Amino acid sequence: MSAKPDLWLIPDAIFDGQSLRPGAALALAGNRSLHIGTPPADAPTRRVTGILTPGFLDLQVNGGGDALLNNDPSPQALHTMAAAHRRFGTVGILPTVITDAPEVLARAVEATLAVHAEPNPDRSLLGLHIEGPHLSIPRRGTHAADYIRPFDATTLSHVRRLRAADIFVKITVAPESTTPQDVARLAALGAIVSIGHSDATAEDVRALLDAGASCFTHLFNAMSPMLNRAPGVTGACINSTAYAGIICDGIHVADEMVGLAIRARPVPGRMVLVSDAMCTVGGSGHFRLYGRDIWLKDGRLVNAEGSLAGAHVTMAEGLRRLITQVGTAPETALDMAVAAPARLLSRPDLATPEGRDLADLLLLDAGWQVIGTVADHLVSQPA
């Protein structure tokens, strides 16, 4: 028997995972949402200023709250990262371990298996993103060249263990270090194979797409550019029907290029907003990676070589920039921050405000900034 609503919440509009619905109401029972609809005439209702949306999903998170997965591949670090990003409206993260010594990846896999086996698993932890070490040295960015290597049986074994535990896995690889046969094996396990950190040709990229790759990692960054006679990884990505993550902080990619890519994709709904956030989000402005200092300077995280070392941005900031600076339609921007990542995760339940914990639902103001969660609002403004 379905629960009976004890309150109908009526915000300015509700993002239902596909469209914004002005005047719609959301039925609530206790600390859970039930369904979108029209309240009966005698039902208790409450109007609230703001746009209600499911919380953001970030599929590329290196750290948060001063915890960096590469430096501390432990269950506690994963929980710390998730909690740090929740403060800014991101209710689900895909922790990311970048290129490193083999034992670092092994420990990150063990930590991921451990948190998902806990009695009450943290619903904010969505799986694991393995970014490297099977990349291109010329396009490595901040990834340490000493650890980059061809795809191997060890990585395949890690992915197999995670998938056997029904844990979502995204793995970023480059054609220079990974064969179509490797990609086919990974895809057969149910892993999402993402192409990135590559200087390859469009033809090389298409070979991996044909083998089962279905995503690209941070479009425009750390990939061969799109030129008039050489589409490169960038052009192959934009022309494909694969999903593509993109960072919208005004630093990693110019706003004009973000807008161009969104408009140019042949299939809608395949752009995914990501933060590529480091541990400075919800933390301090300095950390060490590979034993070297990384500093936050004018909104940029840079290493000693001057290379960008991840990002200091939240999904909330990226969403707002998409709408107010790039000029993206609000429904498209919300799709990129909520529904598209949910589709890539094969988690339609995360794209809808129905049947959710109220701590996973957000209220946004007219300027597209996070006011807080629905749970927080009900506590702070009781009837």
C-alpha positions in Angstrom: 0.0 0.0 0.0 1.4 3.4 -1.0 2.0 6.0 1.7 -0.5 8.8 2.0 0.9 12.4 1.6 1.0 14.4 4.7 2.1 17.6 2.8 2.1 18.9 -0.7 5.0 21.2 -1.5 4.4 23.8 -4.2 7.6 25.5 -5.4 7.9 28.0 -8.3 8.7 25.0 -10.6 9.8 21.4 -10.4 12.5 19.8 -12.6 11.0 16.4 -13.1 14.1 15.0 -14.9 13.0 16.1 -18.3 11.3 19.5 -18.0 10.6 22.4 -15.7 7.0 22.3 -14.5 5.7 25.6 -13.1 2.9 25.2 -10.6 3.4 21.5 -10.1 3.3 20.1 -6.6 5.3 17.3 -4.9 3.6 15.0 -2.4 5.6 14.3 0.7 5.3 11.7 3.5 7.7 12.0 6.4 11.2 12.5 5.0 10.4 11.1 1.6 8.9 12.5 -1.6 6.1 10.5 -3.2 5.0 11.8 -6.6 4.4 15.0 -8.6 0.7 15.8 -9.1 -2.1 18.1 -8.1 -3.1 18.2 -4.5 -6.7 17.5 -3.5 -8.7 20.5 -2.5 -8.6 19.6 1.2 -4.9 18.5 1.3 -2.3 20.4 3.4 -0.1 22.4 1.1 2.9 24.7 1.4 4.2 27.2 -1.1 7.9 27.7 -1.3 10.0 30.1 -3.3 12.5 28.5 -5.6 12.9 25.7 -8.2 12.9 22.2 -6.9 15.3 19.7 -8.5 17.0 16.4 -7.7 20.4 17.0 -6.4 23.4 17.1 -8.7 25.4 14.0 -9.8 29.2 14.5 -10.3 30.9 11.7 -12.2 34.5 13.1 -11.8 35.5 13.9 -8.3 39.2 13.6 -7.2 38.6 14.9 -3.7 36.8 17.2 -1.3 37.1 18.4 2.3 40.9 18.1 2.2 40.6 14.4 1.3 42.2 13.4 -2.0 41.6 9.8 -3.1 45.1 9.3 -4.6 46.7 10.4 -1.3 44.4 8.5 0.9 42.6 5.6 -0.9 40.5 4.7 2.1 36.9 4.3 3.0 37.1 7.3 5.4 38.4 9.5 2.5 35.5 8.4 0.3 33.0 9.4 3.0 34.8 12.7 3.6 34.7 13.5 -0.1 31.0 12.7 -0.4 30.1 14.8 2.7 32.1 17.8 1.4 30.3 17.9 -1.9 26.9 17.4 -0.3 27.3 20.8 1.3 27.1 22.3 -2.2 24.1 20.3 -3.5 26.0 17.4 -5.1 24.2 14.3 -3.7 26.1 11.7 -5.7 29.7 11.5 -6.7 31.9 9.2 -8.7 35.2 9.2 -6.8 38.1 9.4 -9.2 41.6 7.8 -8.8 44.1 9.2 -11.3 47.3 7.7 -12.7 49.6 6.5 -9.8 51.6 3.6 -8.5 49.8 0.2 -8.9 49.3 -0.1 -5.2 47.3 3.2 -5.1 44.8 1.9 -7.6 44.6 -1.4 -5.7 43.9 0.4 -2.5 41.2 2.6 -4.1 39.5 -0.5 -5.4 39.6 -2.1 -2.0 38.2 1.0 -0.4 35.4 1.2 -2.9 34.5 -2.5 -2.3 34.5 -1.8 1.4 32.2 1.2 1.4 29.7 -0.6 -0.8 29.7 -3.6 1.6 28.9 -1.5 4.6 25.6 -2.2 6.4 24.2 1.1 5.4 26.1 2.1 2.3 26.6 5.8 1.7 24.2 6.5 -1.2 26.4 9.5 -2.3 29.1 7.1 -3.4 28.2 5.9 -6.9 31.1 3.7 -7.8 34.7 4.4 -9.0 36.2 6.3 -11.9 39.6 5.0 -12.8 41.3 7.8 -14.8 44.5 6.3 -16.1 47.1 4.9 -16.0 46.5 3.8 -19.6 46.8 7.3 -21.2 49.0 9.3 -23.6 52.1 10.9 -22.2 51.9 14.0 -24.4 48.4 14.6 -23.2 48.9 13.5 -19.6 48.2 16.9 -18.0 49.0 16.6 -14.3 49.2 12.8 -14.4 52.6 11.5 -13.6 54.4 10.3 -16.7 56.4 7.6 -14.7 53.2 5.7 -14.0 51.6 5.8 -17.4 51.6 2.3 -19.0 49.8 0.1 -21.5 46.5 -1.5 -20.5 47.2 -4.7 -18.5 45.6 -7.7 -16.9 45.9 -6.1 -13.4 43.5 -3.3 -14.3 41.1 -5.7 -16.0 41.1 -7.8 -12.8 40.3 -4.7 -10.7 37.4 -3.8 -13.0 36.1 -7.4 -12.9 36.1 -7.4 -9.1 34.2 -4.2 -8.9 31.6 -5.2 -11.5 31.2 -8.6 -9.8 30.1 -6.6 -6.7 27.7 -4.7 -9.0 29.7 -1.5 -8.5 29.5 1.1 -11.3 32.9 1.6 -13.0 34.0 4.3 -15.4 37.5 3.9 -16.8 39.3 6.6 -18.8 41.8 5.3 -21.4 43.6 6.5 -24.5 43.9 4.7 -27.8 47.7 5.1 -27.5 47.7 2.7 -24.5 44.6 0.6 -25.0 43.5 -1.6 -27.9 39.9 -2.1 -29.2 40.1 -5.6 -27.8 40.9 -4.2 -24.4 37.9 -1.9 -24.7 35.6 -4.8 -25.8 36.6 -6.8 -22.7 35.9 -3.9 -20.4 32.6 -3.1 -22.0 31.6 -6.8 -21.8 32.0 -6.5 -18.0 29.6 -3.6 -17.9 32.2 -0.9 -17.4 31.8 2.5 -19.0 34.9 3.1 -21.1 35.7 6.7 -21.5 38.3 8.2 -23.9 40.5 10.9 -22.7 44.1 12.2 -22.1 44.8 11.3 -25.7 46.7 12.8 -28.7 45.1 10.2 -31.0 43.5 10.8 -34.4 39.8 10.7 -35.0 40.2 7.3 -36.7 41.9 5.8 -33.7 39.1 7.1 -31.5 36.4 5.7 -33.7 38.0 2.3 -33.4 37.5 2.4 -29.6 34.0 3.7 -30.0 33.2 0.8 -32.4 34.6 -1.6 -29.8 32.3 -0.3 -27.0 33.7 3.0 -25.6 30.7 5.2 -24.8 32.0 8.3 -23.1 34.7 11.0 -23.3 36.5 12.5 -20.3 36.5 16.3 -19.9 35.9 17.4 -23.5 38.5 19.8 -24.9 40.9 19.2 -22.0 43.9 16.9 -22.4 42.9 15.8 -25.9 44.0 16.5 -29.5 42.2 19.6 -30.8 39.8 19.9 -33.7 41.5 21.3 -36.8 40.2 21.8 -40.3 41.8 18.6 -41.7 42.3 16.7 -38.4 39.2 16.3 -36.2 41.3 14.8 -33.4 39.8 13.4 -30.2 37.9 16.7 -29.8 36.2 16.5 -33.1 35.5 12.8 -32.9 33.9 13.4 -29.5 31.6 16.2 -30.6 30.5 14.3 -33.7 29.8 11.1 -31.8 26.7 9.9 -30.0 28.8 9.1 -26.9 28.4 10.9 -23.6 30.9 13.6 -22.9 31.9 15.2 -19.6 32.8 18.8 -19.6 34.1 21.2 -16.9 32.3 24.6 -16.8 34.4 26.9 -14.6 35.5 29.5 -17.2 39.1 28.2 -16.8 39.3 24.7 -18.3 37.1 25.5 -21.3 36.1 28.9 -22.6 32.4 29.6 -22.2 32.0 30.0 -26.0 33.4 26.5 -26.6 31.2 24.9 -24.0 28.2 26.4 -25.7 29.4 25.4 -29.2 29.9 21.8 -28.1 26.4 21.6 -26.5 24.8 23.0 -29.7 26.9 20.8 -32.0 26.2 17.4 -30.6 24.1 15.2 -33.0 22.1 13.6 -30.2 20.7 15.7 -27.3 21.2 14.7 -23.7 24.7 13.4 -24.1 26.6 16.2 -22.4 27.4 15.7 -18.7 28.6 18.5 -16.4 31.5 17.4 -14.2 33.6 19.3 -11.7 36.9 17.4 -11.8 37.1 18.8 -8.2 40.1 18.4 -6.0 40.3 18.3 -2.2 40.2 22.1 -2.0 36.4 22.0 -2.5 35.2 22.3 1.1 38.8 22.3 2.2 42.0 24.4 2.2 43.8 26.0 -0.7 46.8 23.7 -0.8 47.6 20.1 -1.2 50.3 17.7 -2.4 50.1 15.3 -5.4 52.9 13.0 -6.3 54.9 14.6 -3.5 54.6 18.1 -5.2 52.7 21.2 -4.1 49.5 22.2 -5.7 48.2 25.7 -5.0 44.9 27.4 -5.5 45.6 30.7 -7.3 42.9 33.0 -8.7 40.5 30.1 -8.9 43.0 27.8 -10.6 44.8 24.8 -9.2 48.3 24.6 -10.7 51.3 22.5 -10.2 55.0 23.5 -10.4 54.9 23.0 -14.1 52.0 25.5 -14.5 49.6 22.7 -15.6 46.1 22.7 -14.4 45.8 20.1 -11.6 42.1 19.4 -11.5 39.5 22.0 -10.7 38.3 24.1 -7.7 34.6 24.3 -8.7 31.3 22.7 -7.6 28.5 21.4 -9.7 26.3 24.2 -8.4 28.8 26.8 -9.7 29.0 24.9 -13.0 25.3 24.8 -13.4 24.9 28.5 -12.7 27.6 29.4 -15.2 26.0 27.2 -17.9 22.8 29.2 -17.6 24.0 32.7 -16.8 27.3 32.9 -18.8 27.2 30.2 -21.5 23.5 30.9 -22.2 22.4 27.3 -21.9 18.7 26.7 -21.5 17.9 25.9 -17.9 16.3 22.5 -18.8 19.4 21.6 -20.8 21.7 22.6 -17.9 19.7 20.7 -15.4 19.8 17.7 -17.7 23.6 17.9 -17.8 23.9 18.1 -14.0 21.2 15.6 -13.0 19.5 13.5 -15.7 22.3 12.8 -18.1 24.7 11.5 -15.5 21.8 9.4 -14.1 21.4 7.9 -17.6 25.1 7.2 -17.9 24.9 5.5 -14.5 21.8 3.5 -15.5 20.2 5.0 -12.4 16.9 6.6 -13.6 15.8 6.8 -9.9 18.5 9.6 -9.5 17.0 11.7 -12.2 13.5 12.2 -10.7 12.3 14.0 -7.6 9.8 11.3 -6.9 10.5 8.6 -4.3 13.5 10.4 -2.9 14.9 11.3 0.5 14.2 15.0 1.0 17.9 15.5 1.7 18.5 14.6 -1.9 16.2 17.3 -3.3 17.4 20.9 -3.8 15.8 24.3 -3.9 17.4 26.8 -6.3 16.8 30.6 -6.3 16.0 32.8 -9.3 19.7 33.2 -9.9 20.2 29.4 -10.0 22.1 29.3 -6.8 21.4 26.5 -4.2 19.2 27.7 -1.4 19.4 24.4 0.4 17.8 21.0 0.5 14.1 20.4 0.9 14.8 18.7 4.2 16.7 21.7 5.5 13.9 24.0 4.4 11.2 22.0 6.2 13.3 22.0 9.3 14.1 25.7 9.2 10.5 26.8 8.3 8.1 24.4 9.9 4.4 24.8 9.4 
